[in-house]
Amino acid sequence: MAFDSHEKRQFKQVGTRPPRPDGVDKVTGRAQYGADVTAPGMLTARILRSPHAHARIVSIDTSEAEAMAGVKGVVTGRDFALPEDAGLADIAVNVMARDKALYDGHAVAAVAAVSPAIAKAALKAIKVQYEVLPHVTDVDAAMQPGAPVVLEGRALESVPAGMSVNVTHASEFGHGDLAAGFAKADRIVERSFKTAATHQGYIEPHACLASVTVDGKADLWCCTQGQFMVRTVCAALMGMEASQLRVTASEIGGGFGGKTTVFIEPVALVLARKTGRPVKITMTRDEVFRATGPTVSTSIDVKIGMTKDGRITAGEARLRYSGGAFPCGTVDMGAMAAFAAYDLEAVRTQGWNVLTNRPKEAAYRAPGAPQAIYAVESVVDELCQILKLDPLDVRIRNAAKKGTKSSYGPVFDDIGLLATLEAAKAHPHYKAPLKPGQARGVSCGFWFNFGGNTCVSLNVNTDGTVGVTEGNPDIGGSRASISLMAAEELGIPYDKVRTIVADTASLGYNDVTDGSRVTFSVGLATIAAARDAKVKMCARAAKIWGIDDEAVEWKDGAAWPAGPNAGQFPPMSLAEIAAVSFQTGGPIAGHHEVNADGAGVSFGVHLCDLEVDPETGKTTILRYSVFQDAGKAVHPDYVEGQMQGGAVQGIGWALNEEYIYGRDGRLQNPGFLDYRVPVASDLPMIEAVILEIPNPGHPYGVRGVGETPIVPPLAAISNGVSRAVGVRMQELPLSPPRVLKAIKAA
Amino acid sequence: MSSISVSTTVNGDPVDFVCTPDESLLDALRNRMGLTGAKEGCGTGDCGACSVLLNGRLVCSCLVLAAEAEGAEIATVEGMAGPEGLHPLQRAFIDHAALQCGVCTPGILVAAKALLEKNPDPSDEEVRYWLAGNLCRCTGYDKIVRAVQAAAAEMRSA
């Protein structure tokens, strides 16, 4: 749906900051999250997990557990169907191991019992005989010939012969003559980088409650970013028809991409079917870290050439990503995003996905992009240092703009990168003096944004209020944004609209809440559904007035006679039309269904002032500013919230967060004490500067905003630390021991 | 394991419940009393999502045994709003968009209320250190600090 460029729109409600409709529920403890519901006769299930990084499962003896008083059902991998589709089959094997445990924490069996204590005790009574196999958790080691083989026969045709069996996927993007480009450079810098796997770190562990009736109808309540995805996957794993499985999304306690797949939901369903009782599963934090989430771990080489006046002549990157024990295409995103901020004559990126004995990668906010852009932005920064150039000037000089052939192929339409860079340069933050020992880091960031399958119903109630039914879990205030767009389009007050998130039996399919798609796509569908309702309301007014439908127009929340009939009848408000709807043809509703495109790419620039304690290597963030093109900011509070929250997740990634594996291949820090996410006292205020360059693909010009903000912090901080300590840092996180080692080695 | 009978006061109301000797106060609140406002984010006292007041002291209810609540006064997020409406902190969190997913919000509200009872005029740094035991993964804390300060200002002028 194209931007409404034909009218110079003065928004009346979009762009304001009203209270979110679910606010009271969430500040009073009333909101119900995944673990907050119970059912009569409910059982509690617990999952037994592999203590080995890689092991053949020789046998599982569940007889003793099954004989325990209070144990109602035990399942293993044999109880799950293996779908033909490779992607679904991987999910099934990840949900419950079959012949091999592929990582520390891989589920091998589950028990449903009348109490959590009995379920826990029964886990200890299950006897699993393992044959421990050699393991590999490092991406570079897994690419070596002779590395332990995680899975065989999974390489796609794109993988050249002769690579390690663990390489499953290869991709390449770019254009131009690299050799000629590098020949034009005055300086070339080539460096290698590594980034640790990090976890989304949502505060709410995965939780679900399943029930299955004897006639095969099932209900599932769970915290998820997409109830329709859960239905699709679980129906396939259960051998059920979609209509017989109703999935209701609870309030969701954070996801950031990590709740875009299933882990425990099929287990609860299979146990519920087996026992005939409702089954609840709640993960512990240890399980969340060991068996869900993390990002890819990466190893990246970047080579960039630059003239002495700051023009990038060529850029090349080789990206090695591991998405854990299953094939994963995230490296494509990295290879596409790496150089997206630059208008380049010669660019090439190559990516490989590599299997390791780690948990299956799940999306995390702009999946694949932060790592690649960190590596590129680090080299750009080093070139700026060497050539004594201003890092923002160099980015302005090379910035992608409308008409640029992007490094991954498409030609950009209206994009906000230059405006964002110029806003950063003009901001007082960039001009503020630094004290001795302090440094400033800069980085660009980019994300594609997505649209996708979306379905919205909008019901006009007879009292003049409106209900919007959408299908995407509200992960950060989206019900407020959707209500604002419905109110704007209909011309009624925000508080006359109530937006609800429907279960899978109540609405058509909606893609998951991901790709920064909800405010864009659901907003677009809501506007279109409102327009559909307006057409119908105009027709009702025309009927009442006895004139043609086309002779009625909608403005300011009412139907008006138009053209030759203008002024002939007093306008009828939405409430007046709704009040008599039963006499004019029945209830009034608008609908829209779309597979939306035109999401519009998003760019951001971050500035970070920091200092490093030379005694300990600890980095302190002193000042942090985020500049981002949001298209039209529908509810600016929640746009700022995305920018601030994403930046802080990126700060955690840059400074502290990492999956640490021991020599035994076991995760050594599966808890918030040892996997340290940023806390309030670590941080300054995060200044969010919103730029509004309308997205040509949305009627109000909206772009997704949620993912881009996690991209720049990795390089912004690494560039700041590198400048502060006088050593180019090449590995994340910049934990105090690593920085201290670099200082001492310098 | 034999059950233990416990008599407490929860949000001002007398409450009797039975629990097992190894049961946490959080589990008793959630599963025996139906008070699911306090959340289990970690079960190890690292995230603060289960914060409640026990005899006026801010605790992680996942680290307190339910049996320890005998004779105690417990305050949870469910007791913050009165018949007259929301607590100033609750209003400020909505007005300042200090929550996104909202799962850490009950614990942060309970913790912030405890702070303002001790220190009605905290600096931003004092707010940040007091709330350092309450993880929020969505907001980056900026709007939380602003909301606590706004509520503190309102409560001081009341």
Interface residues (C-beta under 8 A of the other chain):
Chain A: R17 P19 R20 D22 G23 V24 D25 K26 V27 T28 G29 R30 A31 Q32 Y33 A35 D36 T38 A117 Q200 G201 Y202 I203 E204 P205 E251 I252 G253 G254 G255 F256 T282 T284 R285 I475 G476 G477 D637 Y638 E640 G641 Q644 G645 G646 A647 V648 Q649 G671 F672 L673 V677 P678 V679 A680 S681 D682 L683 M685 I686
Chain B: M1 T20 D22 R30 N31 L35 T36 G37 A38 K39 E40 G41 C42 G43 T44 D46 C47 A49 T76 V77 E78 M80 A81 L86 Q90 F93 I94 D95 H96 A97 L99 Q100 C101 G102 V103 C104 T105 P106 L109 D124 E125 V127 R128 Y129 L131 A132 G133 N134 L135 C136 R137 C138 T139 G140 Y141 D142 K143 I144 V145
